[in-house]
Amino acid sequence: MTLRERAELAVRAARAAGELLLSHPHTPARHKAENDFVTEMDVKSEELIRSILLGACPEDGFYGEEEGESAPSEGMWIVDPIDGTSNFFKGELLYTVSIAYALGGEPVIGCVYCPPTDELWLAVKGEGATWNGRPVRVSDVSNPRESFLHMSFCHRNPWANDYVMERLVPVTKAYSDLRRSGSAAYDLCCVAMGRCEGFFELCLHIYDIAAGMVILTEAGGAVSGWRAGENARATGNIIATNGKIHAHLREMLLGGDVECFDTIDR
């Protein structure tokens, strides 16, 4: 199966999961960890996505947020069945289904679907990015004072949360506005299509960002870790921008002590 065919398969799986989630809007949640929630629909969505993807591509591996990783494979599906579970069970509109496909550890397909708004972003490496079938590109804004940022408070990690809170004062003075959607995949897609100019967060997981990173880079954006040489996919510490404000945002965020990034307990 070609990458394009796998991309269309990801679309089919994402839309099927979205239909399932829309039919169960008031599912109760339970604590998975401190400030981290899971619902029955997280599990059912992942099971449905897995059955569709591996049913068509049994040779591939699968790494999902809820059930973990299958046997390693050259081709690996990376899935967050509900990115923004808190939004989902609280009745907020901004939750997504995030599906990436990686070859040799590098994500090459990204599919993100927001069921309540019926928005679907799709990208294949080297082929550009689309929103509901239409090509998208990052914005051309280069002035921080005209730039909008998406971010998170990293509330599951006290050290990371304290660090981000410390940096919010200078960042809010330098940029036009900050927003928090509750879904990293959605945030990355917003940068990809110019709804905002940047996104930053600490302590994410690969299934939170793999699909969105493909979409953003194919839309002309830039992605990095917080420190020089840091791999955002490996650490989960991500800065994503339209490329125009990237260096400035990194400089603003690195104003504090980042020596212990490698030892953050994720």
N, C-alpha and C positions, 0 to 999 in steps of 0.2 A: 504494500500500500504506500502510495506517495505521501509526501508531507501535505500537499494540498488536500488529498483525500482524508488524511488524518485530521486536518483542520475542519473539514466539513463534518467529520464524525464527532469532533469536540463540540461543534455547534449543536448537533442533534442531541448529544448527551446533556449539554447545558440547558437547552430549551425544555427537555423532558424533566430535568430536575426542577427547573423553574415552575413548570406546570404543577408538579407535585407540591412545591412549597406554597404556591398561591392557593392551593386547595386546603391547606392546613395553617391558616394565619394565626391561630391562637394557641399554639403548642406551648405547654409549660416548660420551663427550663430548670436544670439542676446545676449545682456548682461542679465544675471539673477541677478547678484549682482556685486559688485566691483571685477574685475579680475575673474569673474565666467561667463561661457558661457553655453548656451543651444541651441540645434538645433531642427528642426522639427523631425529629426531622433531619438533623445533621447526619445521623447515622443512616436513615433511610435514603436521603439524597445521595450520600456517598455510595451506598450499595447499588442504587440505580445507575449512577454514573459508571461505576466499576463494571457492572454487568454489560452495559452498552459498549464501553471501550474495549474491554478484554474479550467480549463476545466476538467483536470484529477483528481484534488484533491479539490473539492469545499468546503471541510470542513476546509481547511487551511486558514490562514491569509496571507496578502501580504503587504510588506513595500517596496516601490520603491522610488528612488530619486526624480522622477518628480511628482508623484501623491500622495505621502505620504503613510500613514498607513491605512489599513482597520480595521475592528473590531478586537480586540485582540483575539488570538487563541493560543492553546497549541502548535500547529505547525505553524510556520511563515516562509514564503519565504522572503528573504532580497535581493533586486536586485538593481544593478547599471547598467542601460541599455547601457551606454557608459562610462566606466571609462577611462578618458583621452579625453574628448570632444574637447579640444583645439588641440590635436594631430589629431583627426578625421577630423575636418574641415580645418585644415592646410595641410592635406595630409601626415602627419607623419604615420609611420607604427604601432607604439606601442600604440594602444588603445585596450581595452578589454570589454567583456561582463562578468559581475560578478554576480553569482547567489549562494546564500547560503540558507540553510534550518536550522532553529533553533527549538529545542524542549525545552519548558520551559525557553526560553531566551538564551539557549546555542547552538551556531552553531555546527551542527553535519555533515553537508554536505557542501562541497565547490566545485564549478565549475567555472573555469575562462577560457575564450576562447579569443584568439587573432585572429580575422578574417584575417588580411592581411598576417600573417605568418602561419595560419592554425595550431596553437598550442593550445592544450586543456589540462588543468590540472584538475584533479578530485580527490577528497578524501572523504571518509566516515569515521567517527570516529571509530577507532579501526581496520581499514582495510588497512591503509597505503595510500600513495599518488602516482598518476601516471601522466605521461606526454605523451600524445598521446598513451595511453594504456601501457606504460612501467613504471615500478616502479622507483621512484626517491628518493634520500636521500640528505640531506644537506652535505656540504663539511666537511672535517676533518681538515681544516686549523685552527690553533690556534694562530699563530703569527700575531698580528695586522699589522706588516709591510708587510705581504704577503696577507693581506685581502683587498677585494674590497667592497665598500659600495654603496648602492643606497640611495638617500635622496630627500628632497624637500625643497624649499625655503619658504614655507608657505606664499606665496605672498598675500593671502586674509586676513591675520591678521597682522597688522603692528607690534604689540608687539612680536608675535611669530617669525615673520621674522627677527626682530632685534636680538632676542635671538639666533636663529639658525646661523645667520651671525657671531655673536660674537664667537660661538663655532667652526666655520669652521676652524679657524686658527690652534688651537691645534689638531683638528681631522685630518686635512690634513697632519700635521706633523707626526702623529702617524700611519696613515694607508696608504696603497699603492695607492689607487685611489678612487675618488668619482664620481658618475654618477647620472643623473636625467632622468628618463624615461618619466614621466608625467602621469603614471598610478600606483597607489599604489597597485592595485591587481597584476599587472605584476611584480612589485618590489618584493612582497612577494613570488611569484612563482619562481622568479630568486634565491632568498635565498633558497627556498625549493629544488631546483635541483642543487645547487652548482655553479651557474653562478656568484654569489657574496656571501659574508659571512654575510652581515648585511644590514638593512634598518631602517631608522628613519624618523619620521615626526610628526608634531604637528597639532592639530585641524582638524583631519579627522572625517568622519562620519561612522557609523556602516556599511552602504552599501558599503563604500570604502574598508573595511578591513575584513568583516566577512568571505567571501569565502576564501580569501587568508590565513587567520589565520588557518583555518581548514587544508588547504593543507600543510602549513608550519609545523604545529605541528605534522601532520601525517607523514611528511618526517623527523622527528627527531629534528626539530628546536625549538627555544625558543621565546616566546613572552611575553612582559611585558609593563607596562606603564613606564613613565620616573621616577616617584618617587616611593619610597618603598610603596607597597600595592595598588598602583594605578591600576585600571582596564582599560586597553587600549580600550576595547569595549565601555565602558561608556564615557570615556573622549576624545577618538580619538587621544591621545598622545601615540604613539607606538614606541617601539624598538623591532625589530625582527632580530634574528641572527641564526647562526648554533649551538648556544649554547656554542661553544668554546670561543667566544670573547664577550659574552654577558655582563659579569660583567665589563670588561674593557671598552666597549663602553658606558655603562651606566655611569660609573665614568667620562669618558671624556665629556659626554653630560651634566652632572650635575655640571659642573664647574662654572656655573653662578647662578643667582638668580632664583629659581623656585617656590618661595612662592606664586606667583599669578597664578599658573597653573589652580587652581580651578575656577578662575574668568575670564578666557579667554572668550571673546565673540565669540562664534562659530556660 
